[in-house]
């Protein structure tokens, strides 16, 4: 790729770009992105953790939660595609990322204004559109901030930050729910969202580059071979990987006998915290393992692990908090492996000039799969049984793992 020897930004506007070979603990771009992920996730996970209970208080069925998650995934998917094209052509990806973090926080806080559940769906879709639009910019910034041997660990650190925020958010929600109520939680979630936008703007200093100017969407420039196999396998995983809020909903129902709805919802929030804690603890080790044994290997293993967890939920109906906690931890670990290895694997397969649209295209494929998965699993939960919903997840996830396990002849 041709580089521009002159600074891409006016003198004095930004600090020098990061040293791509420096340790991650001294890389401002990596630490800034990880901090933004932590703060943003703390905010929207506060809201997400109590959303199933809020919907139950509105009298909404399980299908409503599936519809909300499906609408959010659809909005996020198409905005990822658009964001990928925009970021490849943008001279400053930092602006795109900052705006996305800001709007995500404000949209999540809008849940507080909801009356009927379709209003929740509207705000969720709005917030997730911004979340999707910022993702290719964030991933492209992260991939460009480190050298190739550090990519797995860099994405692992970002995912760890995201997951630590996902632990903090539900814990805060569980502690504050009885004090401020559902709508108060939604309003408080705005604060970390604003801080996340500030972290990107103040800490992330990107490497100067010449924006891509390909005509149209330019997806023909993406490589075939291994990238195409990645898209197929990851798409199958997307069809099986329904939103974790459906796990929370299932746990709420399983823990309900002998408890009030609020008590069962609070325990389910703690289970969601276990899920996110496992994700946080596994993210960096998964990235380090991916740097050693290969990004594809860790990705395929994580996808298979999610399928096995779905089999566990399908075969059992555990009412023990401990057993549920183990299953939630397995799902969290699998998610950490998949999300960490996927980002690094794309950077391995795709040239830097078109990485934005590669991340965006994968986001679209995954999101459309999630949309179908959330609608299908929500419907199966409602009209048949939870076991059939988990069986759906197992079949598609294990199919995706099988595709990803095949070693490609070439990486390009």
Secondary structure, 3 states (H helix, E strand, C coil): CCCCCCCCCCCCCCCCCCCCCCCHHHCHHHHHHHHHHHHHHHHHHHHHHHHHHHHHHCCCCHHHHHHHHHHHHHHHHHHHHHHHHHHHHCCCHHHHHHHHHHHHHHHHHHHHHCCCHHHHHHHHHHHHHHHHHHHHHHHHHHHHCCCHHHHHHHHHHHHHHHHHHHHHHHHHHHHHHHHHHHHHHHHHHHHHHHHHHHHHHHHCCCCCCCCCCCCCCCHHHCCCCHHHHHHHHHHHHHHHCCCHHHHHHHHHHHHCCCCCHHHHHHHHHHHHHHHHHHHHHHHHHHHHHHHHHCHHHHHHHHHHHHHHHHHHHHHCCCCCHHHHHHHHHHHHHHHHHHHHHHHHHHHHHCCHHHHHHHHHHHHHHHHHHHHHHHHHHHHHHHHCCHHHHHHHHHHHHHHHHHHHHCCCCCCC
